[in-house]
Amino acid sequence: MVKTAFFKEEMEIPEGVNVSLDGNHHITVKGPNGKITKDFSHVRGINVEIEGNKMIFTTHFPKSGT
């Protein structure tokens, strides 16, 4: 069975929504419906970046079903 060596997913950030990262695993989203902060420190091997109006998630050798 062939394994995926690299996985990259991009997600558009809607207009009027502000997304910020604290480190690599605390994501805060503020928008017209309020504010929410999530801690993803339990997720190993996933990198999160913000470039312009996109959030980019990357990982090497993800488990199947990703």
N, C-alpha and C positions, 0 to 999 in steps of 0.2 A: 504494500500500500504506500502511495506517495504522500509525504507530509508537506504541508505548506510551510515554506521557509520564512515568509514575511507576509504580514497582513496590514493593510492600510485602509482606514475608513474616514471619509470626510463628511462633516455635517454642517450645513449652512446655519448661521445664527440669524434669526429674523430681525428685521428692522425694529428698533425700539426696545431690544433686549440686550442687556449687558452681561457678558460672561467673564469671570475672572478665575485665575488659578492661584492657589496658595500652595507653593511647592508643586508637586506633580499629582497629588491625589485628593486635594480639597477643591471642589468646583462650586462656585457661587454664581447663581443665575438671578439677575434682577430684571424685572419687566413690569408691564402694566398690571399684571395680576399679583404682584408681590415679589418676595425674595425667598430663595431656598438655597441651602448649602448642603452638599453631600460629601461624605468622606469615602473615598475609594481606595484607602490604604490597604485594605484586605485583598485587593486585586493585584496579583503579582505580574510583572513583566509587561504591563501596558503603559505606554507613554502618551501623554495628552499635551497637545500644543494648540495655541490660538494664533492663527495667521489671518490678519484682516478680519473678514466676517465669517471665518470657518474655524471649526474645532477639528483637529486632526488626531485620530487615535491610531497608534502603531504598536505592533508587537512582532516578535520573532518566534517562530515555531509555536503558533497557537494550537490549542487542543481542537479536535474536530468539533464541528457544530458552531464554530465561531463565525 
